[in-house]
Amino acid sequence: MATYSISKSFGWQGRITEKAAQVCRMFGLTADRLTERRVTYSCQLEINDGDIVYITGPSGAGKSVLLGELERAIPASERVNLTRIKLPSDKTLIDCIDGDFMTGLRILSTAGLNDVFCVLNKAGNLSDGQKYRFRLAMALAAGKKFVFADEFCSNLDRITAAVIAYNIHKFAKRTGVTFILAASHEDILLDLSPDVLVVKELSGKTEVVYKKK
């Protein structure tokens, strides 16, 4: 088990223009109070190998901030982030997954890519939802200890999202890979069954719930 204490603060940055000053006067806000205000996002997490950490909450609550700070706490050699995966343009999907044939099929299927015409297609020809799932497949095949994904399954239809959430849960428990995921959707919680649930609120409060506790 490893403990991660993360904290990130943001102060107001900008130039007080005439329009900005009018907004301040409208809400009774002084320039000093504006420039001194800081917003801090922080939490402490205990994470085991193979855990799924799911950060959820409304838009603007700071989910991406916490995920980014957690990612920076992990050595670059041990992690992969879906958003930074570049899709090959000259290979079919099955040829992009290293390892033997059956391993490649299993990984693609785990990511919800099990249609024969999709498996034999090139990444550039895929829909946005398929490209997301292919990035997920490439992340699973990367052999890293940690997989980070912001807006996890947010652009997928909810049935597909639930299936992939369930598959990711099984993959994490079978391989020991740790997943750090963030999204505002709560409809996949039952299928994802996260070990650590981090609930961010707009007020700045952060609640951490451990399944095993």
C-alpha atoms as one frame of an Amber mdcrd trajectory, in Angstrom:
protein
   0.000   0.000   0.000   1.194   3.508  -0.814  -0.088   6.779   0.613  -0.335
   9.841  -1.618  -0.853  13.319  -0.190  -1.613  15.791  -2.936  -2.396  19.480
  -2.865  -2.702  22.164  -5.519  -3.548  25.829  -4.993  -4.678  28.413  -7.504
  -4.663  32.156  -7.018  -6.528  34.655  -9.165  -4.423  35.735 -12.109  -5.315
  38.430 -14.537  -5.517  42.145 -15.119  -8.224  44.226 -13.530  -9.675  45.955
 -16.560 -12.503  48.464 -16.436 -15.046  45.717 -17.094 -13.462  43.494 -14.442
 -13.616  46.390 -11.983 -17.308  46.882 -12.790 -17.953  43.227 -11.968 -16.120
  43.669  -8.656 -18.203  46.721  -7.783 -21.410  44.912  -8.728 -20.665  42.113
  -6.247 -18.981  44.235  -3.579 -15.606  42.649  -4.181 -12.435  44.640  -3.583
  -9.362  44.210  -5.762  -7.317  43.069  -2.738  -9.823  40.397  -1.844  -9.865
  39.197  -5.444  -6.095  38.909  -5.777  -5.646  37.320  -2.337  -8.246  34.608
  -2.888  -6.846  31.103  -3.355  -8.561  27.847  -4.186  -6.907  24.681  -2.867
  -7.592  21.125  -3.971  -6.141  18.472  -1.691  -6.647  14.935  -0.430  -4.759
  11.945   0.944  -5.228   8.538  -0.628  -4.133   5.014   0.268  -3.756   2.954
  -2.903  -2.886  -0.715  -3.360  -1.711  -2.462  -6.518  -4.699  -3.313  -8.691
  -6.929  -0.686  -7.109  -9.353   1.406  -9.114  -9.488   5.026  -7.978 -12.497
   6.908  -9.325 -12.634  10.684  -8.924 -16.116  12.055  -9.486 -18.115  15.222
  -8.932 -19.708  18.051 -10.920 -17.948  19.898 -13.708 -15.520  22.487 -12.345
 -15.098  20.777  -8.972 -11.415  19.980  -9.551 -11.454  16.326 -10.642  -8.855
  16.877 -13.355  -6.638  18.795 -10.933  -6.514  15.886  -8.485  -5.925  13.387
 -11.277  -3.093  15.498 -12.665  -1.412  15.840  -9.270  -1.679  12.088  -8.690
  -0.138  11.468 -12.092   2.805  13.717 -11.264   3.363  11.700  -8.066   4.028
   8.551 -10.127   7.329   8.062 -12.015   6.844   8.601 -15.742   8.223   5.140
 -16.495   5.402   3.517 -14.506   2.363   5.311 -15.948   0.398   5.917 -19.109
  -2.300   8.505 -19.778  -4.943   7.900 -22.427  -4.928  11.499 -23.621  -1.231
  11.308 -24.537  -1.449   8.147 -26.619  -0.901   8.802 -30.317  -2.800   6.549
 -32.664  -0.822   4.790 -35.429  -2.112   5.591 -38.896  -0.575   2.808 -40.988
  -1.634  -0.365 -39.141  -4.800  -2.252 -38.402  -5.891  -2.319 -34.765  -4.809
  -5.921 -34.211  -1.337  -5.144 -35.595  -0.905  -2.234 -33.161  -1.129  -4.435
 -30.053   2.179  -6.063 -29.108   2.235  -9.699 -28.113   0.627 -12.804 -29.569
  -2.578 -12.883 -31.573  -4.922 -14.028 -28.784  -3.523 -11.489 -26.297  -4.211
  -8.723 -28.786  -7.785  -9.893 -29.308  -8.403 -10.096 -25.547  -7.105  -6.579
 -24.960  -9.162  -5.129 -27.798 -12.221  -6.964 -26.503 -11.634  -5.629 -22.985
 -11.758  -2.123 -24.468 -15.014  -2.933 -26.276 -13.458  -3.449 -29.702 -14.539
  -6.935 -30.716 -16.193  -6.353 -34.088 -14.157  -8.007 -36.845 -14.405  -5.029
 -39.208 -13.259  -2.725 -36.408 -10.343  -4.973 -35.451  -9.188  -4.992 -39.084
  -9.656  -1.240 -39.527  -7.062   1.509 -39.203  -7.230   3.938 -36.275  -7.749
   6.956 -38.522 -10.964   5.468 -39.853 -12.538   4.933 -36.434 -15.283   7.014
 -34.861 -14.412   9.216 -31.890 -15.853   6.660 -29.480 -13.874   3.850 -31.108
 -10.696   5.941 -31.006 -11.205   6.434 -27.266 -11.611   2.700 -26.765  -8.553
   2.003 -28.902  -6.473   4.377 -26.766  -7.719   2.443 -23.762  -6.646  -0.824
 -25.413  -3.183   0.593 -26.132  -2.926   1.733 -22.514  -3.793  -1.779 -21.319
  -1.154  -3.211 -23.642   1.541  -0.747 -22.528   2.531  -2.850 -19.517   2.581
   0.093 -17.098   1.698  -0.112 -13.411  -0.679   2.875 -13.554  -3.261   3.887
 -16.145  -4.669   7.429 -15.953  -7.833   8.469 -17.762  -9.684  11.750 -17.419
 -13.323  11.877 -18.570 -13.363   8.080 -18.373 -15.932   6.736 -20.876 -17.670
  10.131 -20.883 -18.100  10.226 -24.665 -19.527   6.700 -24.922 -23.126   5.547
 -24.818 -23.926   4.489 -21.290 -24.406   0.780 -22.017 -20.979   0.569 -23.654
 -19.505   2.602 -20.789 -20.935   0.150 -18.242 -19.529  -2.855 -20.129 -16.063
  -1.306 -20.351 -16.181  -0.304 -16.671 -16.911  -3.917 -15.744 -14.098  -5.158
 -18.014 -11.632  -2.699 -16.484 -12.523  -3.902 -12.998 -11.770  -7.500 -13.980
  -8.557  -6.461 -15.766  -7.269  -4.556 -12.725  -7.882  -7.483 -10.377  -6.325
  -9.995 -12.775  -3.187  -8.010 -13.624  -2.539  -5.766 -10.611  -2.589  -2.642
 -12.788  -3.833   0.426 -10.899  -6.356   2.699 -12.606  -6.783   6.379 -11.714
  -9.953   7.550 -13.428 -12.019  10.734 -13.352 -15.485  11.552 -14.687 -18.731
  13.147 -13.581 -20.828  10.071 -14.418 -22.025   7.975 -11.499 -23.991   5.435
 -13.533 -20.940   3.191 -13.968 -20.086   2.904 -10.275 -21.757  -0.464  -9.813
 -19.918  -2.012 -12.782 -16.596  -0.292 -12.119 -16.749  -1.080  -8.377 -13.877
   1.270  -7.453 -11.709   0.497  -4.450 -11.247   4.204  -3.730 -14.020   6.686
  -4.480 -13.052  10.349  -4.379 -16.029  12.715  -4.414 -15.219  16.344  -5.241
 -17.742  19.051  -4.467 -17.946  22.546  -5.923 -17.520  23.940  -2.420 -13.994
  22.509  -2.400 -14.747  19.661  -0.007 -13.265  16.256  -0.870 -14.649  12.996
   0.500 -12.691   9.739   0.183 -14.488   6.402   0.545 -12.662   3.068   0.673
 -14.570  -0.025  -0.372 -12.609  -2.364   1.896 -13.269  -0.176   4.935
